[in-house]
Amino acid sequence: MSTRGVAVVTGGSAGLGRAISRELADRGWDVAILARGADGLAATVRDVEGRGRRGYAVSTDVSDWAAVEAAAAEIEVNLGPIDLWINNAMAGTISEFLKTSVEDFERATSVTYLGVVNGTRAALSRMTARGTGHVIQVGSALAHRGIPLQAAYCGAKHAIHGFTDAVVAELTHNNSPVAISLVDMPALNTTQFGWVKSTFPEHPQPVPPIFEPEVGARAVADVADVPRRRTWVGEPTAATILGARFAGRFLDWFLAKTAYSDQVQTGKPRSTQHQNLWEPVAGDHGARGIFSDNAHSFSPQTWAIRHRRPVLLALALLTAVAGGATTAKMRSK
């Protein structure tokens, strides 16, 4: 298989980023991974190379602009020009806002938001000069509706949307052919909830329903294949975004009643939890978290997006048939 080009995945050593790296390699991309943990980086390179593609890892804290720029330069020396850059890295806490230290809040924001800013800057400075390329921002349903206990993460994901809209407008003004996409995720069964900083006694989890990370990875790779400005992944994401637009006050009440217990009353012990807010977690932790028993591996909504042309054609045909039948019935009267 000929290469599709060179892709960079930030936060690619575990969780969703790990699943994205594997999916891209399966589709013919050479993949460079930016993350902090040496064990996860090495394992992801093995995943990519095991799929017949070139893999390359650079230990990088994405909140550090100089480190991100140096990593991008190193990747282009070793793999070639970067064609696709996926901003996925994040860090977070599970705690009420007023109980989160200033330092922890700023750290989570720096990784999750400024990591995207730094990655976008490194990518666009190269892509716009060449007149080609694609940046994908991994967003979240929580970019549209914040939930309790995740103020830093929700704020950062909201900021990513505003930042991306501004940059897209600038690229459009300059008639740049470089594409930027936003892909908003549902709750995923990744390592994220084993690594967030939390003082709660039980292992935290995302608000159900939960999907396996491969569902999100396929959606990102689909957008890499056919760039789309915005993509909502999964039925819960669509419901959250539409609910935030049309039933915001109800969601205020509903989330206040349910989101605490959904996230921190899981019945699973937290004894094996590691926190990666300030330091990487040693070892290879793969893509999935501990909630596979309750996670979905398929979403009809994402399937329909992937096959949108035949789906739209089928809907058009059904509409035409229904319209024809209605017209014939009216004429027969």
N, C-alpha and C positions, 0 to 999 in steps of 0.2 A: 504494500500500500504506500503510495506517495504521501509525503507529509502535507498536512493542511496548513502548516505554519508553526510558529512558536507562540505558545501561550504561557502567561504568568498567572499563577494562582496564589494570592496572599492567604495566610492562614491555611495552607494546603497540607499540613502534616497530619491533620486529624479532622474528625467531624465532617461537616458538609464539604469543606475544602478538599479533604482526602477523597471523598466520593466524586467531586468534580474532576479532580486530577485523573482518577481512574477512567471516568466517562470520556473525558477529552482524549486520553490516550487510546481508548477503544475506537474513537472516531478519527484517528489519524494525526492528532496533534503531538508535537514535541512539547513537553511541559516543564517549566521552571517553577519551583516552589519556594515561596518566602514564608518563613516561620522562625520561631526561636529554638525549639527543641531539637537537638541533634538526632535523637533516636527516631522521632517521627519523620524528620526530613529524610533520613537515610532509607527508612522503610517505604516512604512514598516514591522515592526515586526507583527503588526496586520494583514497586507496583507498575510504574510507567515503563520501565525497561522490560519487564516481563510481558508487556503487551506489544513489544516490538518497536517502541518509540524511544527517543532520547529523553532522559530526565536529568535535571540539574537542580541543585539545592543551594540556597544561600541563607545562612542564619541571619535573620533580620528582625529588628523591632520596628514595625511599620509606623510607630508614632514618631520615629526619628527620621526627619526628612533626608539628612545627609546619608544615612544608612540605606534608605530606599533608593536614592539616586545612584549610589555606588553599586547596589545590587543590580539595578537595571543595566548599568554600563557593563558589569561583569557578565550578565546573561547574554547581551548582544555580542560580546567578544567570543563567548563559548558556544552559543547556539545559533546566533544570527539575529536579524531584526525581529523585534517583538511585534506580532500581528494582533494579538488578543491579550488584554489585561483584565483579570477578574479580581475585583476588590471584595474580599470575603472575610478578612481577619476581624476578630472581635474579642473583647474581654468584658466581664461584667460582674455585678454583685446582685445578691438577692437580699434586700433589706429595705426598710422604709427610708425615705429620703433624709429625714432629720436624724436617723440613726446611722447613716452612711458618712464616713469621714470625708472631709474635703479632699484629702489626698487620694482616697479610693475612687471618689466620684470623678475627679479630674483624670486619673489614670484610665478608667474605663472609657471616658469620653475621648481621650487622646488616641487610644488604640482603635476604637470603633469608628469614630468620626474622622479625626485627623489622619488616621491610617488610610482612609479612602481619599482624602484630599492629597496626601503625599503620593499615593499610587497613581491617582489620576494625573497629577502634575508630571510625574516621571514618564507615564505612558504618552500623554498628549504632546509633551515637548519633543518626542521622537516621531510620533505618528503624524502630527500636523505638518512637520517639515517634509515628510515623505508623501503626504497626501493620501494615506491609507491607514486603516487600523480600526479597532473596535474595543471599547471599554465597557465592561459589564459591572454594574454595582449590585451587590447582593443586598437587597433590602428586606423588609419584613412587613407583615400585616400590622405590626406595632409601630410602623412609621406613620400610620393613619389613625391609630387609636392606642394611646398609652394605657398601661395597666399598672396596678399597684405593685410595689416591691422591685420594679425595674425602671426607675426614673432615668438613670444614666443611660441605659441601653435604648429606651424609647426616645429620649431626647436626641441621642446620637443618630438614630435611624431617621427621625424627622429631619434632622439637619442635613443628612445625606440627600434627601429628596430636594430640599431647597437649593443646596449647593449644585446638584446635578442639573436642575432646571436652569439655573443661571449660566452654567457652562455650556449647556446645549444651545441656549439663545445666542451666546457669543460665537460658537462654532457656526451656527446658522447665519449670523450676520456676516461672518467672514467666508461664507460659501465653502466651508470645509467639508470634505467627503467623509471625515472620520465620524464613526457612529458611537453613541453612548446609549446604553440600555439600562433600565432598572428592572430587576426581577425580585418581586416581593414574596417572601417565604411564609409558609404556615409554621406551626410548631413542629419541630423535627427532633427525632430521637438521635441526638449526637452527643459527643463528649462535653458539650457546652455546660450542661447542667450538673456534670460531675466536677467541673472546674471553676464555676463561678464562686466568688467569695460569699459565704453565707454563715450566719450565726445560728440558724435554725437547727434543731436536733435531728431532723429527718432529711433524707436526700431530696433536694428539690427536683421539680420536673416542670416541663413546659405545660401551658394550659391546654388540655385536650380539646379536640382530637389531635393525635400525634401521627406524623408520617415518618417513614424511614428516610434517611438523607439521600438515598438514591433517587427518590421522587424529585427532590429539589435539584439534584445534579443533572438529571435528564432534562429538566426544564432549562437550566442554564446552558447546557450543550445545544439544545434546540435553538435558543436565542443566538448562540454563537454561529450556528448553521444559517439561520435566517434572522438577521437583526430586527428586533421590534423595540419600539421606544419604551413600552411598559408591558410587563407581564405579571399577572397575579397567579400564584401557584396554589392550587387546591381550593376546594369549595369553602373551607373556613376562612381563607384569606379574602375571597370575594365577599363573603357574608360580613366579615369584620369591616371591610372598607365601605361597603354600602350601608352597613348599620351605623358607622361613624358619621356618614353624610346625612342620614335621614332619621336616626334615632339616638342621637348623642346623649340626651338626658337619661334615657332608659339605660344605656350602657354604663353611665356613671353609677347608677344604682345597682345594676346587675353585677358589674365587676367588683364593686365594693363588697357585695354579699358573697361572691363565689371565688374570686381570683386568689385570695389568700389561701384558702384550703386547697384549691386546685394545684397550687405551686409548692406548698411546704408541708402538707399533710398527706404524704404518700405512703406511709407505712414501711418505707425502706430505710434501713440504717445508713447513716452518713459516715460510718467509721472509716471507709476506704477512700473518702473524698480527698482530692488534692485541689489546691487553688492555684490558678495560673495567672492571676491578675498582675503580679509583679515578677514572677519567675516562671519559666516553662516547666511543665511536668515531665519528669524523666520517663522513658519507656515508649513503646509503640502501642498506641491506644486505638488505632483503626478509625473507622468512620462512625460506627454506631455506639449509642449509649446503652443504658441498662433497661430500656422500656420497650424492647422489641415485642414482648408479649401483648402489648396494647397498641402497637404502631401499625399503620396501614402502609402497604407496599405499592398501592395503586390509587390513582385519583382519576375518575372519569373526566374531570374538568381539564387536567393537564393532557390527558389523552386526546380530548377534543381539540385543544390548542395545537397539538402536534399534527393532527390530521385535519386542520381547519378547512382546507380546500375541499376535500370530499365531503366533510360534514356540512359545509355551507351549500355545496351543490345538492346534497341530499335534502337539506331543508328547503332549498329553492324548488326542487322537484316536487316535494310534498305540498308546498304552498300552491304550486301551479296546479297540481292534481286536485287539491281541495277546492281551489278557486273554480276550476273547470267543472267539478261535480256540483258545486253550488249554483253555478250559472245554468247548467243543464237542468237542474231540479226546478229552478225558477222559470225557465222557459216552458217546462212541461206542464206547468199549472195553468 
